Amino acid sequence: MLNRHARELFTRLFTPLAALLLRLRVSPDAVTVVGTAGVCAGALVLYPLGELFWGTVAVTAFVFSDVVDGIMARMAGRTGRGAQWGSFLDSTLDRVQDAAVFGGIALWFFGAGDDFTTGALAVACLAAGNLVSYARAKAESLGYSANTGIAERAERLVAVLLVTGLTGLGLPVPFLTWTLGILAVASAVTVGQRIAAVRAQTREDRAGA
């Protein structure tokens, strides 16, 4: 997860925009949906065409909707079922965005990019990242906490977008290949950490009983 100072910085930067959108009667849900559509268009149209830099610019421009919609929800004072719906929608569409980013990269390298290893690692990152999210969601649905690990979504997304964009500017492809490999391993380790965390909590429950 991005550190506290980064979150505070982005909140200060995007609060005026969030306030403006609320005055224009735009809902946080609309921002979430439009942001996801923009990320998917940038990743699934531009990446497969080999436009790694401009695809990253487009994805980055829309991915910040994830910050804006949260600020809007807090400013609007969403509580109860309204807040739960917003959280559900945001979390679900985050998975769609991740699939688009890693899927778009894979499509390019499986096709004209002609680098099977890089494409396969992009798919591995997609699969492992979904497991990271699933482990936390399932744990929380059972009343446990699994908010731990070395590779949360924000860090994975920042790393892959940064290196993909630089690759589009001429950075040798092996840098992206290695980045994807490291992210895949880090995601797998995070899944293991979350499983271990839930296992420890269940043991504590049994000991207490």
N, C-alpha and C positions, 0 to 999 in steps of 0.2 A: 504494500500500500504506500502511496506517496506520503512523505513525511508531513508533519503538522504544518511546518512553515510553508511548504509548497501548496498545501490545501488552502491556507489562509491567503496566500498571494493570489491564487486563482479566484478565490471568493471575492477579494477586493476588486480584481480586474473585471469580473463578469457581473457584479451586483448591479451596476447601472443598466446594463443590457437586460438583465432579468426584470428589473423594475419597469423598464420601458415596455417590454413585452406584456407584462401584466396590465399596464395601463391601456395597452391596445387590445386587451381581452384575449390574448393568446394563452392557451392553457399549457401547463407543464407537459401534459401528455402529448400535445401537438408538437412541442419542441423535441420530445423524445423520438417520436415517429419520424419527423422530418430529418433529424440528425442521423437516424439509422438508415433512412433512404439515401441520404447523401454519402454516408460511409460506404454503403453497398455499391452505389453507382461508381464512386471513385475507385474502389478496389476491384470490382468485377468487370468494369469496362476498361479502365486505363491500365491496370496491372497486366491483364492478358495481352494487351497491345504492346507491352514492353515499355510503357511510359511510367517507369518506377518512380521517378522524381515527382512528376505532376500528379500521379496517382496518390503519392504520399501527401502532397500539398492539399489535395482535395479531401482525403480522409482526415487529415489533421484539422482542417477547417471545420468539419462537421463533428468530429469526435468530441469537441469541447461542449457540444450540446448536453453531454452527460453531466457536465458541471452546472450548466445554466439551468437545466430542468430541476436539479436538486435545490438550487438557490431559490428558484421560483416557488417550489413547493413549500419551502420553509417560510418564505415571505408571505405566501398566501395563507399560512397557518393550517395546512392540511393535517388533519388528525383522523383517528379511527380508520374506518374502511377506505376512506379516500386516500389516506397515506399508504395503507396496505396495497391498494390497487396500483398506486404510482410506483411503489417499490417493486411489485411483481412485474409490471410492464417494463420498467427500467432494467431489471435484472435479466429478464427474458430476451430483450432486444440487445443487451450487451453480448449475449451468446451469438446472436445473428451477426452483429458487427465483427466479432472475432472470426466467425466462420468466413465472412466475406474477405477480410484482410488476408488470412492465411490461405484461404482457397484461391484468391486472386493471384497470390504469389506462386502457388503450386501450378495453376493453369499456365502461367507464363513459362515456368521452367520445365514443365512436362511437354510444352509445345515448342514455340519458336526459340525460347530461351535455351533449350537443349541442354539441360543439366538435371538429370534424373535425381541425383542425390539431394540437391537443394530442394527440388519439388517434394521429394519424399519426406524430408525433414520438416517442411512447412506443414504437411499433412500430420506428421507426428506431433508437432506443436499444437495443432488444432485439436487433435484427439486428447492429448495430455491436458491441455488447458480446460477442456470441457470436464474432464475428470476432477480437476482441481475445484471447479465451481460446483460440480455435483456433490463432491464430498462434503463441502461446507453446507450446502442447502439441505442435504439429507440429515446431517448431524443436527442442524438447527431445528428441522422438523420433528426430531426425536427428543428435543430438549437439551442437546449438548452444544458445546462451543467448538468450532474448528477453524477459527479465524487466526490461523498461524501458517508459517511456511516461508520459504525463501523466494518464491516466485509468484507473487500475486498479480492480478490482471494488469494493474496500472504499469508495473515495471515491465511486464512482458510486452505490452503494447508500445510503450515508449521505446524500448530497445529495438523491436522489429521495425517500427516506422522510421526511426533514425537511420538505421543501417540500410534499410531498403531505399530510402530517399538518397542517401550518399552513393549507393550502388548505381542509381539512375544518373548520378553526376560523374560516374567514372571510377568509383571505388571497385577494386577487383571483386568479382563474385565470391571467391572463397571466404571473404570477410563475412558476407551474408550467410554462407553455408555454415561457417563455424558458429555464428550468432544463433542461428536456428537450432543447431545441434546442442548448444549450451542451454538454450531456453527449453528444449524438449527434455533434457536431463533434469534441469532445475524444476520443471513442472512435475516430473515423475517423483522427484524427491519430495516436493511439496505434498503430493498425494499421500506418500508414505508418512510424512509428518502429521498430516491431518488424521489419518487412520490411527496412528499411534496416540494422538491426543484424545480421540474419542475412546479408544481402548482403555486408556488410563482413567478416564472419567467413569466408564462403566464398572471398572474394578473398584473405584472408590465408592460407587453406589452400592455394590455388593458387600463391600466391607462395612459400610455404614448400616446396611440392613442386618 
